[in-house]
Amino acid sequence: MKTKAVFEKADLFEADYNFQLFHVNSLDIIKFGTKDYAWVQFNGERYRVDKSGTRV
Protein backbone atom coordinates (compact mmCIF):
# COMPACT_ATOMS: atom_id res chain seq x y z
CA MET A 1 0.00 0.00 0.00
CA LYS A 2 1.33 3.45 -0.87
CA THR A 3 0.35 6.68 0.82
CA LYS A 4 1.12 10.28 0.00
CA ALA A 5 3.94 11.76 2.08
CA VAL A 6 2.74 14.26 4.66
CA PHE A 7 6.03 15.49 6.12
CA GLU A 8 9.33 16.47 4.48
CA LYS A 9 11.20 14.52 7.15
CA ALA A 10 10.09 12.26 10.00
CA ASP A 11 12.07 10.60 12.78
CA LEU A 12 11.15 7.49 14.75
CA PHE A 13 8.81 7.52 17.73
CA GLU A 14 11.34 7.48 20.57
CA ALA A 15 12.22 9.33 23.75
CA ASP A 16 14.07 12.60 23.26
CA TYR A 17 16.00 13.08 26.49
CA ASN A 18 17.39 16.46 25.41
CA PHE A 19 13.83 17.68 24.91
CA GLN A 20 12.87 16.34 28.35
CA LEU A 21 15.85 18.01 30.04
CA PHE A 22 15.14 21.33 28.32
CA HIS A 23 11.54 21.32 29.59
CA VAL A 24 12.17 19.65 32.98
CA ASN A 25 10.34 22.39 34.91
CA SER A 26 7.18 22.13 32.82
CA LEU A 27 5.28 18.87 33.38
CA ASP A 28 2.72 19.86 30.73
CA ILE A 29 5.45 19.93 28.07
CA ILE A 30 7.98 17.29 29.21
CA LYS A 31 5.60 14.45 28.20
CA PHE A 32 6.15 15.36 24.54
CA GLY A 33 9.73 14.08 24.87
CA THR A 34 8.55 10.49 25.41
CA LYS A 35 8.41 7.62 22.91
CA ASP A 36 4.77 8.45 22.17
CA TYR A 37 5.90 11.39 20.01
CA ALA A 38 8.22 11.91 17.01
CA TRP A 39 10.02 14.84 15.40
CA VAL A 40 8.80 15.81 11.92
CA GLN A 41 9.55 18.60 9.48
CA PHE A 42 6.92 20.34 7.35
CA ASN A 43 7.39 23.53 5.31
CA GLY A 44 10.82 23.94 6.90
CA GLU A 45 9.41 23.89 10.45
CA ARG A 46 10.37 21.12 12.90
CA TYR A 47 7.97 19.96 15.64
CA ARG A 48 6.69 16.92 17.55
CA VAL A 49 3.61 14.88 16.54
CA ASP A 50 1.66 12.13 18.27
CA LYS A 51 1.03 8.72 16.66
CA SER A 52 -2.03 10.01 14.80
CA GLY A 53 0.17 12.70 13.16
CA THR A 54 -1.33 15.53 15.18
CA ARG A 55 1.02 18.38 16.01
CA VAL A 56 1.62 18.83 19.74
C-alpha positions as CSV (number, residue, x, y, z in Angstrom):
1,M,0.0,0.0,0.0
2,K,1.3,3.4,-0.9
3,T,0.4,6.7,0.8
4,K,1.1,10.3,0.0
5,A,3.9,11.8,2.1
6,V,2.7,14.3,4.7
7,F,6.0,15.5,6.1
8,E,9.3,16.5,4.5
9,K,11.2,14.5,7.2
10,A,10.1,12.3,10.0
11,D,12.1,10.6,12.8
12,L,11.2,7.5,14.8
13,F,8.8,7.5,17.7
14,E,11.3,7.5,20.6
15,A,12.2,9.3,23.7
16,D,14.1,12.6,23.3
17,Y,16.0,13.1,26.5
18,N,17.4,16.5,25.4
19,F,13.8,17.7,24.9
20,Q,12.9,16.3,28.3
21,L,15.8,18.0,30.0
22,F,15.1,21.3,28.3
23,H,11.5,21.3,29.6
24,V,12.2,19.6,33.0
25,N,10.3,22.4,34.9
26,S,7.2,22.1,32.8
27,L,5.3,18.9,33.4
28,D,2.7,19.9,30.7
29,I,5.5,19.9,28.1
30,I,8.0,17.3,29.2
31,K,5.6,14.4,28.2
32,F,6.2,15.4,24.5
33,G,9.7,14.1,24.9
34,T,8.5,10.5,25.4
35,K,8.4,7.6,22.9
36,D,4.8,8.4,22.2
37,Y,5.9,11.4,20.0
38,A,8.2,11.9,17.0
39,W,10.0,14.8,15.4
40,V,8.8,15.8,11.9
41,Q,9.5,18.6,9.5
42,F,6.9,20.3,7.4
43,N,7.4,23.5,5.3
44,G,10.8,23.9,6.9
45,E,9.4,23.9,10.5
46,R,10.4,21.1,12.9
47,Y,8.0,20.0,15.6
48,R,6.7,16.9,17.5
49,V,3.6,14.9,16.5
50,D,1.7,12.1,18.3
51,K,1.0,8.7,16.7
52,S,-2.0,10.0,14.8
53,G,0.2,12.7,13.2
54,T,-1.3,15.5,15.2
55,R,1.0,18.4,16.0
56,V,1.6,18.8,19.7
